[in-house]
Amino acid sequence: MAILVGTCGWSYRDWRGPFYPPKLPQRSWLDFYAEQFATLELDNAFYRLPTYDVFKGWHDRLPADVVVAVKASRFLTHMKRLREPEEPVRRLLDHAGGLGDRLGPILLQLPPNLRADLDLLAGCLAAFPAGVRVAVEPRHESWWTAEVRRLLEHHGAALTWADRLGRPVTPLWRTTDWGYLRLHEGRARPWPRYGRGALSSWVTRIAETFDDKADVHTYFNNDPGGAAVADAVTFAELARRAGRSVTRTPEGI
């Protein structure tokens, strides 16, 4: 149990050089990433859900300690807008099941213009089988109510903590016994890097909310120029200095 530190996606061309060796073929990037980090958020599943066989192929390539969080397809969250969730949830889990024991939480990132609807969210969460970890990232302020918090707690779903420009854009609710944090954009230079002060603040928030036995999935989404990799390494270093258990991260980035 630890803070699991990684990035949102791995296949970015501008990471060649800052992270990936210049001559490493792109087909080997995932293998290299998984040697450096023990967790990954599969962000591109939002745009196109990979097949079971693709997920199974990743399972067979990844080290045994790697955990992959999967961002739910936009068909469920943005097209259906959580309506009639049974079939898209079943398809998502059927495909992602190829990851086997490498499968981590499912992320539901809601559209920024989707206002709070308790019935819709309750129906969607109920479509997931018991034992599947689900993190919900609402992006409209109407969701920040006691009723929504109780609903997440009832279903054992995590409210995704989100950061933009070094500050929380969500309440810092703990709604289950594990956590999920996404860092979208820092305000340091070069853009979109995070400063050490902002990262230290997030280490403190985690420590104040979760004990060291809790899984806290932490993913950097500020991918341009390899900022996500560098910030993930710095964040992990700061968390270790604070006495927290952290999954493996690269050295010397």
C-alpha positions as CSV (number, residue, x, y, z in Angstrom):
1,M,0.0,0.0,0.0
2,A,1.4,3.3,-1.0
3,I,1.1,6.5,-3.0
4,L,1.1,5.2,-6.6
5,V,2.8,7.8,-8.8
6,G,2.6,7.8,-12.6
7,T,1.4,9.8,-15.6
8,C,-1.7,10.1,-17.7
9,G,-0.6,8.2,-20.8
10,W,2.8,7.3,-22.0
11,S,2.9,7.8,-25.8
12,Y,3.9,11.4,-26.4
13,R,6.4,12.2,-29.1
14,D,7.9,15.1,-27.2
15,W,9.0,12.7,-24.4
16,R,11.6,11.3,-26.8
17,G,14.8,12.8,-25.4
18,P,13.6,14.1,-22.0
19,F,12.4,10.6,-21.0
20,Y,12.6,8.0,-23.7
21,P,16.1,7.3,-25.2
22,P,16.4,9.0,-28.6
23,K,16.9,5.8,-30.5
24,L,14.3,3.7,-28.6
25,P,11.6,2.6,-31.1
26,Q,8.1,3.8,-30.1
27,R,6.8,0.2,-29.9
28,S,9.1,-0.2,-26.9
29,W,8.0,2.9,-25.0
30,L,5.5,1.1,-22.9
31,D,8.0,-1.4,-21.8
32,F,10.5,1.4,-20.9
33,Y,7.8,3.3,-19.0
34,A,6.9,0.3,-17.0
35,E,10.5,-0.3,-16.0
36,Q,10.5,3.3,-14.5
37,F,7.0,3.7,-13.1
38,A,4.7,1.1,-11.4
39,T,1.5,2.7,-12.4
40,L,-0.1,4.4,-15.4
41,E,-3.5,6.0,-16.1
42,L,-4.7,4.9,-19.6
43,D,-6.0,8.2,-20.7
44,N,-6.5,7.4,-24.4
45,A,-9.2,4.7,-23.6
46,F,-11.4,7.8,-23.3
47,Y,-11.2,8.4,-27.0
48,R,-11.0,4.8,-28.3
49,L,-11.5,1.8,-26.0
50,P,-8.9,-0.8,-26.8
51,T,-10.0,-4.4,-27.4
52,Y,-9.6,-7.2,-24.9
53,D,-6.7,-8.6,-26.9
54,V,-4.9,-5.3,-26.7
55,F,-5.4,-5.1,-23.0
56,K,-4.3,-8.7,-22.7
57,G,-1.2,-7.9,-24.6
58,W,-0.3,-5.1,-22.3
59,H,-0.9,-7.4,-19.3
60,D,1.6,-9.9,-20.7
61,R,4.2,-7.2,-21.3
62,L,3.9,-5.4,-18.0
63,P,5.9,-6.3,-14.8
64,A,3.8,-7.9,-12.1
65,D,3.8,-4.8,-9.9
66,V,2.3,-2.4,-12.4
67,V,-1.2,-1.1,-11.8
68,V,-3.1,0.5,-14.7
69,A,-6.0,2.9,-14.1
70,V,-8.4,3.1,-17.1
71,K,-10.3,6.3,-18.0
72,A,-13.8,5.3,-19.1
73,S,-14.9,5.8,-22.6
74,R,-16.4,9.1,-23.6
75,F,-19.3,7.1,-25.0
76,L,-20.4,6.5,-21.4
77,T,-19.5,9.9,-19.8
78,H,-19.9,12.4,-22.6
79,M,-22.2,10.9,-25.2
80,K,-24.6,8.9,-23.0
81,R,-23.9,11.4,-20.1
82,L,-24.2,8.5,-17.7
83,R,-27.7,7.5,-19.0
84,E,-28.3,3.7,-19.6
85,P,-24.9,2.8,-18.3
86,E,-25.3,-1.0,-18.1
87,E,-24.1,-1.8,-21.6
88,P,-21.1,0.6,-21.8
89,V,-20.0,-0.3,-18.3
90,R,-20.1,-4.0,-19.2
91,R,-18.2,-3.5,-22.4
92,L,-15.6,-1.4,-20.7
93,L,-15.0,-4.0,-18.1
94,D,-15.1,-6.9,-20.6
95,H,-12.3,-5.2,-22.6
96,A,-10.3,-3.9,-19.7
97,G,-10.5,-7.3,-18.1
98,G,-7.7,-8.3,-20.3
99,L,-5.4,-6.5,-17.9
100,G,-6.3,-9.1,-15.3
101,D,-4.6,-8.4,-12.0
102,R,-2.9,-5.3,-13.5
103,L,-6.3,-3.5,-13.6
104,G,-6.6,-0.6,-11.2
105,P,-9.4,2.0,-10.8
106,I,-11.8,3.1,-13.5
107,L,-11.9,6.9,-13.8
108,L,-15.2,8.5,-14.7
109,Q,-14.4,12.1,-15.8
110,L,-17.6,13.9,-16.2
111,P,-18.3,16.6,-18.8
112,P,-17.7,20.2,-17.5
113,N,-21.3,21.1,-18.4
114,L,-22.9,18.1,-16.8
115,R,-24.7,19.4,-13.7
116,A,-25.2,17.3,-10.6
117,D,-27.8,14.5,-11.0
118,L,-27.8,12.1,-8.1
119,D,-30.0,9.6,-9.9
120,L,-27.7,9.4,-13.0
121,L,-24.6,9.0,-10.9
122,A,-26.2,6.4,-8.6
123,G,-27.3,4.4,-11.6
124,C,-23.9,4.5,-13.2
125,L,-22.1,3.5,-10.0
126,A,-24.5,0.7,-9.4
127,A,-23.7,-0.7,-12.8
128,F,-20.1,-1.6,-11.7
129,P,-19.7,-4.9,-9.9
130,A,-18.6,-5.0,-6.3
131,G,-14.9,-4.9,-6.0
132,V,-14.3,-2.6,-9.0
133,R,-12.7,0.6,-7.8
134,V,-14.3,3.7,-9.4
135,A,-13.0,7.2,-9.2
136,V,-15.4,10.1,-10.2
137,E,-14.1,13.5,-11.4
138,P,-17.0,15.9,-11.7
139,R,-16.2,19.3,-13.3
140,H,-19.3,21.4,-12.5
141,E,-19.6,23.1,-9.2
142,S,-23.1,21.9,-8.7
143,W,-21.7,18.5,-7.6
144,W,-20.1,19.9,-4.5
145,T,-22.9,19.0,-2.1
146,A,-23.3,16.8,1.0
147,E,-25.7,14.6,-0.9
148,V,-23.1,13.9,-3.6
149,R,-20.5,13.1,-1.0
150,R,-22.8,10.7,0.8
151,L,-23.7,9.0,-2.5
152,L,-20.0,8.4,-3.3
153,E,-19.4,7.1,0.2
154,H,-22.4,4.7,-0.1
155,H,-21.0,3.2,-3.3
156,G,-17.4,3.2,-2.1
157,A,-16.3,5.4,-5.0
158,A,-13.5,7.9,-4.7
159,L,-14.0,11.6,-5.4
160,T,-11.1,12.4,-7.7
161,W,-9.1,15.3,-6.3
162,A,-8.0,17.5,-9.2
163,D,-5.4,20.3,-9.4
164,R,-5.1,23.1,-11.9
165,L,-2.4,25.8,-11.6
166,G,-1.2,24.4,-8.3
167,R,-4.5,24.6,-6.5
168,P,-7.4,22.2,-5.8
169,V,-10.4,22.6,-8.1
170,T,-12.4,20.0,-6.2
171,P,-13.3,19.5,-2.6
172,L,-10.8,17.4,-0.7
173,W,-13.3,14.8,0.4
174,R,-12.3,11.4,1.4
175,T,-15.2,9.2,0.3
176,T,-13.6,5.7,0.6
177,D,-10.5,4.1,1.9
178,W,-8.3,4.9,-1.2
179,G,-7.6,8.1,-3.1
180,Y,-7.2,9.4,-6.6
181,L,-5.4,12.6,-7.6
182,R,-5.0,14.1,-11.0
183,L,-2.6,17.1,-11.6
184,H,-3.5,18.8,-14.8
185,E,-1.4,22.0,-15.1
186,G,1.2,23.7,-13.0
187,R,2.1,27.4,-12.9
188,A,5.9,27.1,-12.8
189,R,8.2,27.5,-15.7
190,P,8.6,26.1,-18.2
191,W,4.9,25.6,-18.7
192,P,3.1,23.4,-17.6
193,R,5.5,22.4,-14.8
194,Y,4.7,22.4,-11.1
195,G,6.8,24.1,-8.5
196,R,8.2,22.2,-5.5
197,G,5.9,24.2,-3.2
198,A,2.8,23.1,-5.0
199,L,3.9,19.5,-5.0
200,S,4.8,19.6,-1.3
201,S,1.3,21.0,-0.6
202,W,-0.2,17.9,-2.2
203,V,2.0,15.6,-0.2
204,T,0.7,17.3,2.9
205,R,-2.9,17.1,1.9
206,I,-2.6,13.3,1.2
207,A,-0.8,12.8,4.6
208,E,-3.5,14.7,6.4
209,T,-6.3,12.6,4.8
210,F,-4.9,9.1,4.3
211,D,-2.6,6.9,6.4
212,D,0.4,5.3,4.8
213,K,-1.5,2.0,4.3
214,A,-4.0,3.6,1.9
215,D,-3.6,3.4,-1.9
216,V,-3.5,7.0,-3.3
217,H,-3.3,6.9,-7.1
218,T,-1.5,10.1,-8.2
219,Y,-1.3,10.9,-11.9
220,F,0.3,13.8,-13.7
221,N,-1.6,15.0,-16.8
222,N,0.7,17.9,-17.7
223,D,2.3,16.0,-20.5
224,P,3.8,18.7,-22.8
225,G,7.6,18.6,-22.9
226,G,7.8,15.7,-20.5
227,A,6.7,17.9,-17.6
228,A,4.5,15.1,-16.2
229,V,7.5,12.8,-15.9
230,A,9.7,15.4,-14.2
231,D,7.0,16.5,-11.8
232,A,6.1,12.9,-10.9
233,V,9.7,12.2,-10.0
234,T,9.9,15.4,-7.8
235,F,6.6,14.6,-6.2
236,A,7.7,11.1,-5.3
237,E,10.9,12.4,-3.9
238,L,9.1,14.9,-1.7
239,A,6.6,12.2,-0.5
240,R,9.4,9.9,0.5
241,R,11.2,12.7,2.4
242,A,7.9,13.1,4.3
243,G,8.0,9.5,5.3
244,R,5.4,8.2,2.9
245,S,5.6,4.9,1.0
246,V,5.8,5.5,-2.8
247,T,5.9,3.2,-5.8
248,R,9.1,3.1,-7.9
249,T,9.9,6.1,-10.0
250,P,12.9,7.0,-12.3
251,E,16.1,8.5,-11.0
252,G,17.9,11.5,-12.5
253,I,15.0,13.0,-14.5
